[in-house]
Amino acid sequence: MADKIPTTMTAIEITQPGGPLVLKAGKRGVPEPETGELLIQVRAAGVNRPDVLQRQGHYPPPAGASDIPGLEIAGDVVAIGEGVTRFRIGERVTALVSGGGYAQYCNVHETNALPIPAGYGFIEAAAIPETYFTVWHNVFERGGLQNGETFLVHGGSSGIGTTAIQLASAFGAYVITTAGSDEKCEACVKLGANRAVNYRHEDFVEAVEDATGGKGVDLILDMVGGDYIERNYDAAAVDGRIVQIAFLNGAKAPTDVSKLMVKRLTHTGSTLRVRSVDFKAGIARELERKVWPLLVERRVAPVIDMVYPLHEAWRAHERMEDGQNIGKIVLDVS
């Protein structure tokens, strides 16, 4: 099969920092898998907010990663590096990568790849890794969400939000979410949210107090930041936890940190892209053990908003920046 692999491929390049139209299709050499790596013929690639930030010049790839955007892929294994033991040529996989996803071929360490769940095509499979790795680590590992606890996730209609709602509900949490329209709120409820708050018309702090009888929520997953930081402190229960994964409204805001002390809150955060291959491998093992059976049973599943061909990656970025998406945006690379 290796003799069928071309020497060059089409890849989406960031020609300069800027708006969506700086994304252009170009030619790159097909990478060769190094020790422990798989070469994937990419059939579909997920689009994520960090891709937009990278295009704008705000989120450079980590050292050693491809400058081609794209953090999650699905496709066929077409070559393997020395020492690969788990996957064979011809197998279908989905994978979390540090870059390079917007291309026809991409390398990934075999421990950061997972078999595509039974019954899933490449489009759905490409919408799994980034959000499921992120949610599992931040909600369940770092955030410690337990059965019976209350959970607030902001941006419920986003890729992260739709994933967090489904997983938290599947593991027995009472889920509250925020979203920017009645349509998005309705979609969140259908996915398993117990309460969806249209933040344009309702104060989420008041909604949380009402839903919890004044107790507040045990865990908050926030990608908004800005003035949400102090409001999250108000919405959190005593001994509550807040996990920060992004700052769409800014990383700085005046905050009364005495609330951290009075309520004994824990405010933590993380980024995933820069973490080691071994760290991500640990998340992959947990996902395969605890979440993959739920995916196969369709108790949870990626929500697909729109699919665009690879050469129209700029349209996918426009869609994400417009903020109208409900669920994941995916590039069809086939």
C-alpha positions in Angstrom: 0.0 0.0 0.0 2.9 2.3 0.7 3.8 2.5 -3.1 0.4 4.3 -3.6 1.3 7.1 -1.3 2.1 10.3 -3.3 5.0 12.5 -2.5 3.0 15.7 -2.3 -0.4 16.5 -0.8 -2.9 19.3 -0.6 -2.9 21.2 2.7 -4.5 24.4 3.9 -1.9 27.0 4.8 -2.2 30.1 6.8 -0.6 32.6 4.4 -0.5 35.4 6.9 -2.3 36.2 10.2 -5.8 37.5 9.4 -9.3 36.7 8.5 -10.7 33.5 7.1 -9.6 34.3 3.5 -5.9 33.9 4.5 -6.5 30.2 4.5 -5.3 28.9 1.1 -4.9 25.4 -0.4 -1.2 24.7 -1.1 1.1 21.8 -1.8 3.2 20.2 0.9 5.3 17.1 1.0 3.6 14.0 2.5 5.2 13.4 5.9 6.8 10.1 6.8 5.9 8.4 10.1 8.6 8.4 12.7 9.1 5.9 15.5 5.7 5.0 17.0 3.8 7.1 14.5 1.0 6.3 12.0 0.6 8.0 8.7 -3.1 8.7 8.2 -4.7 9.4 4.9 -7.1 12.0 6.2 -10.8 11.6 5.2 -12.2 14.3 7.5 -10.9 16.9 9.9 -12.6 18.7 12.7 -12.6 22.5 12.9 -12.1 24.1 16.4 -11.7 27.5 18.0 -8.0 27.0 18.5 -7.7 26.8 14.7 -9.3 30.2 14.4 -6.9 31.7 17.0 -3.9 30.2 15.2 -5.1 31.7 11.9 -5.4 35.1 13.6 -1.9 34.8 14.9 -2.8 34.4 18.6 -2.1 30.7 19.1 1.1 29.5 17.5 1.7 25.7 17.2 3.9 24.1 19.9 7.5 23.4 19.2 7.8 20.5 16.7 4.2 20.6 15.6 3.1 21.2 12.0 2.2 24.8 11.1 -0.8 23.4 9.2 -4.0 24.0 11.3 -6.2 21.2 12.4 -6.2 19.3 15.7 -8.4 16.2 15.0 -8.7 13.8 12.1 -10.3 10.6 10.9 -9.0 8.4 8.2 -7.1 5.3 7.1 -3.7 4.1 8.3 -1.5 4.0 5.2 1.9 3.6 6.7 3.4 2.9 10.1 6.7 3.9 11.8 9.1 1.6 13.6 7.8 0.2 16.9 4.1 0.6 16.1 2.3 -2.3 17.7 -1.4 -1.5 18.0 -2.6 -0.4 14.5 -2.0 -2.0 11.1 -2.2 -0.5 7.6 -5.8 -0.3 6.4 -7.4 0.3 9.8 -9.7 3.2 10.3 -8.8 5.6 13.1 -9.7 8.9 14.7 -6.9 10.9 16.3 -5.9 14.0 18.3 -3.0 15.8 16.7 -1.0 18.9 17.6 -1.4 20.3 14.1 -1.5 19.2 10.5 -5.2 18.1 10.3 -6.2 20.3 7.4 -4.4 18.1 4.9 -4.7 14.9 2.9 -2.1 13.1 5.1 -1.1 13.6 8.7 1.2 11.8 11.2 0.1 11.0 14.7 1.6 8.9 17.5 -0.3 5.6 17.7 -1.2 6.2 21.4 -3.1 9.4 20.5 -5.2 7.5 17.9 -8.3 5.4 18.6 -10.3 3.0 16.5 -13.4 4.6 14.9 -16.4 3.5 17.0 -18.6 0.9 15.3 -21.3 2.5 13.1 -19.5 5.8 12.6 -18.3 7.3 9.4 -15.3 9.6 8.9 -17.2 12.8 9.3 -18.7 12.0 12.7 -15.4 10.3 13.8 -13.4 13.5 13.0 -15.7 15.5 15.3 -14.8 13.4 18.3 -11.2 13.8 19.5 -10.7 17.4 20.3 -13.9 17.9 22.2 -14.0 14.5 23.9 -10.4 14.6 25.0 -10.9 18.2 26.3 -14.2 17.5 28.1 -13.0 14.2 29.7 -9.9 15.7 31.1 -11.4 19.0 32.3 -14.8 17.9 33.5 -14.1 14.5 34.8 -10.4 14.3 35.6 -9.5 17.9 36.6 -13.0 19.0 37.6 -13.9 15.7 39.3 -17.6 15.7 38.3 -19.5 12.9 40.1 -22.9 11.3 39.8 -25.6 13.4 41.3 -23.6 16.7 41.2 -24.8 19.9 39.5 -22.8 21.1 36.5 -22.9 24.4 34.6 -21.3 24.5 31.1 -21.1 27.8 29.2 -21.5 27.8 25.4 -23.7 24.8 25.4 -24.3 24.8 21.6 -20.6 24.7 20.8 -18.6 21.6 20.1 -17.3 21.5 23.6 -20.7 22.4 25.0 -22.7 19.7 23.2 -20.1 17.1 24.2 -20.0 18.2 27.9 -23.8 18.2 28.1 -24.1 14.7 26.8 -21.3 13.2 28.8 -22.2 14.9 32.1 -25.8 13.8 31.7 -24.8 10.2 30.8 -22.7 10.1 34.0 -25.6 11.2 36.2 -25.1 15.0 36.7 -27.8 17.7 36.7 -26.8 19.9 33.8 -27.4 23.6 33.4 -26.0 25.4 30.3 -26.0 28.8 28.7 -26.5 29.6 25.0 -27.2 32.7 22.9 -30.6 31.9 21.4 -33.9 30.1 22.1 -33.1 27.7 19.2 -29.7 26.8 20.8 -31.2 26.4 24.2 -33.8 24.0 22.8 -31.0 22.0 21.1 -29.2 21.8 24.4 -32.2 20.5 26.3 -32.7 17.8 23.6 -29.1 16.7 24.2 -29.7 16.2 27.9 -29.5 19.6 29.6 -31.9 20.0 32.5 -32.0 23.8 32.2 -30.8 26.0 29.3 -30.4 29.7 29.9 -30.5 32.2 27.0 -27.9 34.6 28.3 -29.1 37.4 26.1 -32.4 37.5 28.1 -31.7 35.9 31.4 -29.0 36.2 34.1 -27.3 32.8 34.4 -26.5 33.4 38.1 -30.2 33.9 39.0 -31.1 30.9 36.9 -28.6 28.7 38.7 -29.9 30.0 42.1 -33.4 29.1 41.0 -32.5 25.7 39.6 -30.5 24.7 42.7 -32.6 26.3 45.4 -29.9 28.8 46.2 -27.1 26.2 46.7 -25.2 26.9 43.5 -23.5 24.4 41.1 -20.7 22.0 42.1 -18.7 22.4 38.9 -18.5 25.0 36.1 -16.8 24.6 32.8 -16.0 28.0 31.3 -14.6 29.1 28.0 -15.9 32.7 28.2 -13.8 34.4 30.9 -14.1 38.2 31.1 -17.0 39.3 33.3 -18.1 35.6 33.6 -15.2 35.0 36.0 -16.8 36.8 39.0 -20.3 35.7 38.0 -19.1 32.1 38.0 -17.9 32.7 41.6 -21.4 33.8 42.4 -23.0 30.8 40.7 -20.7 28.2 42.3 -21.7 26.3 45.4 -19.6 26.2 48.6 -16.6 24.0 47.8 -17.4 24.4 44.1 -14.9 23.9 41.3 -14.4 26.0 38.2 -12.4 24.9 35.2 -11.2 27.5 32.7 -10.4 26.3 29.2 -10.6 29.5 27.2 -11.2 33.3 27.4 -13.5 34.3 24.5 -14.4 37.5 26.4 -10.9 38.2 27.6 -8.5 36.8 30.2 -8.7 39.9 32.5 -11.5 41.2 34.6 -12.0 42.9 38.0 -12.8 40.1 40.4 -13.5 39.9 44.1 -11.3 37.0 45.0 -12.6 37.0 48.6 -15.4 34.8 47.2 -12.8 32.1 46.6 -12.0 32.1 50.3 -15.5 32.5 51.6 -16.9 29.7 49.4 -13.7 27.6 49.5 -13.7 27.5 45.7 -11.2 25.9 43.4 -10.5 27.7 40.1 -8.2 25.8 37.8 -7.6 25.6 34.1 -5.7 23.8 31.4 -4.6 23.7 27.8 -4.4 20.4 25.9 -2.4 21.1 22.8 0.9 21.6 24.4 0.7 18.5 26.7 2.9 15.5 26.0 2.1 12.5 23.8 2.1 10.4 27.0 -0.3 12.6 28.8 -2.8 12.5 25.9 -2.3 8.8 25.6 -3.6 8.5 29.2 -6.8 10.4 28.3 -7.2 8.2 25.2 -7.1 5.0 27.3 -9.7 6.4 29.6 -12.0 7.5 26.7 -11.7 4.1 25.1 -12.6 2.3 28.4 -15.4 4.6 29.6 -16.7 6.6 26.7 -16.3 4.5 23.6 -19.0 2.1 24.7 -21.4 5.0 25.1 -20.5 6.2 21.6 -21.2 2.8 20.1 -24.5 2.7 21.9 -25.3 6.2 20.7 -26.0 7.3 24.3 -23.6 10.1 23.3 -22.5 11.2 19.8 -21.0 14.2 18.1 -23.4 16.8 16.9 -22.6 17.8 13.3 -23.4 21.4 12.3 -22.0 21.8 8.9 -19.5 20.0 6.5 -17.3 21.8 4.0 -14.8 20.5 1.5 -11.2 21.0 2.5 -10.5 23.8 0.0 -13.4 25.8 1.6 -11.8 25.8 5.0 -12.2 29.5 5.0 -16.0 29.1 4.9 -15.8 26.8 7.9 -13.9 29.5 9.8 -16.5 32.1 8.8 -19.2 29.8 10.2 -17.4 29.4 13.5 -16.7 33.1 13.9 -20.4 33.9 13.1 -21.2 31.9 16.2 -24.3 30.4 14.6 -23.2 26.7 14.7 -24.8 24.1 16.9 -22.2 21.4 17.4 -19.2 20.6 15.3 -18.0 22.0 11.9 -16.1 19.4 9.8 -13.9 19.5 6.7 -14.5 16.7 4.2 -11.0 15.7 2.9 -12.1 12.7 0.8 
